């Protein structure tokens, strides 16, 4: 299944239970598609001008009742999935000119009174769901903010990087948020809103992050095509490197299971990759000759969605694609990978150098609020 988008897409996400997929575009537009597996068709059911500038990321929130988009215009918009109406918009008035600021002040005061607007300082580059009612945003200046989507308020914020946040991965058991971006991997404690530990600076920008091997390995994609493998609890330096995807930048990673992941590269190729032992199991698909910008799973993982600079949304049937790899040995003995499950804590994480921010060129600090909203989780 495929559908033309008309512009370059930046974000993709599937509804947690319905046959819906959301795509955000460089023009600030949000598309919502309904797909029918029986006749292999995609039908556009929602088309919204969500942002004034590029819409970089999209996530279904509140159990799929709404879809959130983050933009270069320093705002996060929550849209009702059924009606397409705006539920709330988080935006920054600090980036506006003084004249525009004055003209909007009374309007903004009214919106703030009724909780229609939340305040944000920098361009948004990444969004991730933490719980059914909380999300985390990562911006161009390396700041992480935690948002309560029902209360429509910021519960806390902290600086994780010195440059943009390229990707985030949440580990609920330990309340850790792993972030990548400016050549470093950071492990953030969401109970204290602090960076718990940070890797040494890598000369290569880290583009994506996933947690595998039952939480014992963290894998980061990079712009050189090398995948860096970190052992949980030993984040200072990577324990292994996988170079078989080089020199094509690894633009997106998706965890399929504890031993396999799916990688999308700038060559347009989507590959199934095994971790420990490290190997390319098989190419899954070739989206196009242009870079793969994003990957996402259908809620039961029957389909894989991909977007690319060819301005197309494509859905791949994983049941058919993965049949040839069913014989691959899974759940291999982990005796050679028995690192401690305890995270080493750095009181003073090293400061990293600034990344080149090449990938996001076209995309465009302290604690605040209550620190108790996650205490009961």
N, C-alpha and C positions, 0 to 999 in steps of 0.2 A: 504494500500500500504506500502511496505517496501523494503529496499535495504541494502545489506551488505556493510560495509565500510572497513573492514579489520583491522582497528585500532581504538583506542578510540577517539571519536569525542569530541571537546570542544565548537564549535560554530555552530549556524544554523541561516539562514535568508532566507526569501522569496523575490523574485523579486516583485517590486511594481505594476507590471501590467502583466507580462508574467508568464507562467507555469514553472517557474524555482525556484529551491531551492539550496542554497549553504551550504556546510558543511566543516568545517575546522578540521584537525586532529592533534593528538599529534605528528605525524611524520613531521609536517610542510607542509603537502599536502593539497591542496584545491580541493574539488570535486564539480562539478556543475551537477545537475540532472534536466532533463525535465520529467514532469509527465503528464500522460494522464488520465483524470478523467473518460473518457468513458470506457476504458478497465482496469482501475486501475493498471497502470504500471508505473514504474520509470526507466528511461534510463539515464545512465551517459553520459554526452555530453562534459565534460571538466575535465581533470585530470592534475593538475599542482603542481610541487614541488615548492611551493611558498616561503618557509622559511627553514633555516638550522636547526632550533629548533621548538618546539611545536607551532602550530598555534592556539592561544587561542580564538580568536574572529573574526567574519566575518560580514560585512554589505554591502548591495548594496548601491552605492552612485551615484550622478549625475543623478538622475532620473532612475536608473537602467542600465545606459550605462556601468558602471564599478562596480567591487566588490572589497572592501577593506578588507584586513586581517591584524591583529595585532599579534605579535609573541614575544616569550621569547627572541628571538635573537635581540631585541631592534629595530625592523623595522616594518614599515607599508607598505604593497604592494598594489598598485592599478592595477587591471587586467581588460582588455577589455573583456566584456561578450561575444561579438560576435566572436572575433578572438583568445582570450586567450593570447594575447600579453601583455607585461608589459607596463603600461602607466607611472608609477612612483613608486619609492621605497624610503620610508623614513627610514633612518637607522642611527645607531650610530657608529662612528669610535672610540669613546672613550673607548668602551669595548674591542677593539681589542688589541693584543699584539703589542709592539713597532715595531717588525720586520714586522708583517703583515701590520701594519699601513703604514710603509714606502713603502712597495711594492705596496700598493693601492693608494698612494697619488696622482699620476698623473692621474690614472683612475678616482678617485673621483673628482678631479678638473675638468676634462672634463665633467663628468656627472652633476656636480653642475652648470657648465656653461650653460647647456641646460635644467636645471630644472628637471632632471630625479630623483634626490635624495633630500629628505628633511632630516634634522638632528633631531635625537631623542636621549635622554639620557638613558632611562631605559626600561626594559621589559614592553611590552604593555599587559594589561589585559582586557581592555574594550573599545569598540567603540560605538558611538551613532550618528545618523544623527540629526543635528540641523535645517538646511535648505537644499535646493536642492544642494547647493554648499559648505556647511560647515559641518564639523564633529568635534566631541570632542573625545579625547582619554584619558584614565585613565591608569596610569602605576603602577608598583610595589612599588613605593616610595610615592604614594599619590598625584602625580602631574597631573593636568588637562591641556591639551593643546588644543587649538582651531585651526583647520586647514581649510584654503581656498583651496578646491580641484581643483578649476579652475586655481587659481594663483599658486598653489602648494607651499604654504608658511604657516608658523605659524603666526597667527594673535595675539596670546596672550597665556600666561600660568600663572598658580598660583598653590600653594600647598593647597589642600583641606583636605588631611589626612596625617597621619604619617606612614601609611602602605598602602597596595595595595587597589586599587579601585575595588570593587567587581561588582558594577552595577551602572548605571546612568539612570536618567529619566529627560526629558526636558519638561518644562512648557512654551510654546511660548508666551502666553499672558503677562506674567510678566518677561520673559527673565531670568527665574531661572533654574538652573541645580541642581537636587538633586542627591547626591552621597552617597554610603554606602561602608563600608569596615572594618575599624579597630575598630569595636564596637561603631561607631558613625554614625549619619546621618548629612550630611552637606547640607546647602542651599547656592548655589553659584550664585552671580549676574554677568551675562555675559556682562553687560554694563560697569562694573567697574573692572571685572576680580578679584573679591575678594570673600572670604567666608563671607556671610552675617550673618549667624547664624549656630550654631552647637549644636547638642544634647549632653546631658551628656553621659559620657562613660557607655556603657553597657558591662557587663562581657561576653556577648555572641556576637560572630562575626555576623555582618549583611551581608547577602548574596545577597539580591535583594531588589528592591524598585519600587513601583508603586504609582500613584496618582489617587484617586477615589473620589466619592461623589461630583462631579462637582468642584474638586479642594480643597475640604475642609478637606480631609483626606489623609494622606500618610501612606502606609502600607509597612513594611519591613519584609522580611523573615530572619530567623536566623538559626544557626547551631544546636540549641537545638530543633528546630521544632516550637518554639513559634513565632507567628507573632505579631509584635509591631505596634500599631496604634497611629499615631501622628496627632494632630489637626493643621491645617495650621495656622501659626502665633504663635503657642505654641510648639516649637520644643525642648525645654529643656528636657522634659521628656514625655514618651508616655502616652496617655490618656486611653489606653485600651490594653489588651493582649489577644490573642486567642491561646489556648494551645492544641486544639484538634488534631493537627498534630504531636505533640510531641510523642516520643522522636526522630522522624526521621527529620533530617535536611531538611529545605526547600531550595532546590537548585535553583529553578526558579519560578518566578511569572509572569503571564500575565493578564492584565486587559481585561476582556470580555466586561463589561459595567460598569456603575457607581455603581452598587450594587453587582457585582459578579466578581471573579477572578479565574484563573486556577493556581493551585500550583503543582509543581513537586518535589518529595521528594527523599531522598536517598534510600528509600525502593523500588523505581521503580514505585510507585503508582502516578497517575495523578488525581487530585480531583478538582471538582467545589466547590468553597467556597463562601458563602454569607458574606457580610460585613454590620454590623449594621442593622439587628441583625446578630451576628457572628455565623456561623454554617457551617458544611460540608453538602452541598446540596446533592451531590452524587459523587461517584467515576466515573471518566470518562473512564479511561483505566488503565491497568497495563502494562507498557512498558516492564519491565523485573524484575528480582530480584535484578538488579544492580541500582545504583543511576541514576536519570534523570539529565543529564548534561545541557540540554537546551530545551527551548520551543519557538515556533514562530507561528504566524498566516499567512495563505495564504492571499493575498491582499483583498479578499472579505470575509475573515473569514469563508469560507466554510470548510477549512481544518485546522487542528492543526498538526504541525510538532513537533516531539520529538526525541531527541538523548540521548543515554545512554552508560554506560560503557560496555554494551553487544555488542558494535560495530555495532549497527543497526540504520538506519534512518527509522522512521515510520511516516506515515501520517494517521490521523484519521478524519473521516467524522463527523464534528460537527453538521451538520443538523440532522443526525440520532441520535447522542449521546444525544443532548440537548432536544429532543422531550419530554422526560419523565419529564423534569423540566420546561416545558412551563407554567405550572400552578403556578409556584413560583411567589409570589407577587413581583413586581418590582416597583421601583420609590417610595419607602415608604416615608412617611412624615418625614422631617428632623428637626422637631421642637426640638428634643432632641440633636441636633448636630449643634448648631448655633454659632460656634466660629467665631471670627473676621476674616475677609479676609485679614487684614493687617498683614504683617510679622514683628515681633519684631526684631529689629536690634541690634546685639551685636557688639560693637566697638572692643572688645577683646574676641573673641571666646575662650572657654576653650580648653586647650590642652588635647588630649586624650592619653590613654595608648596604647601601641602597641598591635595589635591583634596577635594571634598565627599563622595566615596565614596557617592554616591546609589545607583548601580547595585547595589552589594554590601551595601546596608543589610540586605537579607533574607538575604544569603549569610553573613550573619554578621559579628657583623659582620666581623668580620675573617676572614682566610683560616684554614681549618682542614683538617687532613689533608694527604695527598700532593698535590703540584701537578704530577705527572708523568703522570697517567693518560691525558691526551689528547696527550702529546708525540709519540707515535708515529703519530698519525692523519694 
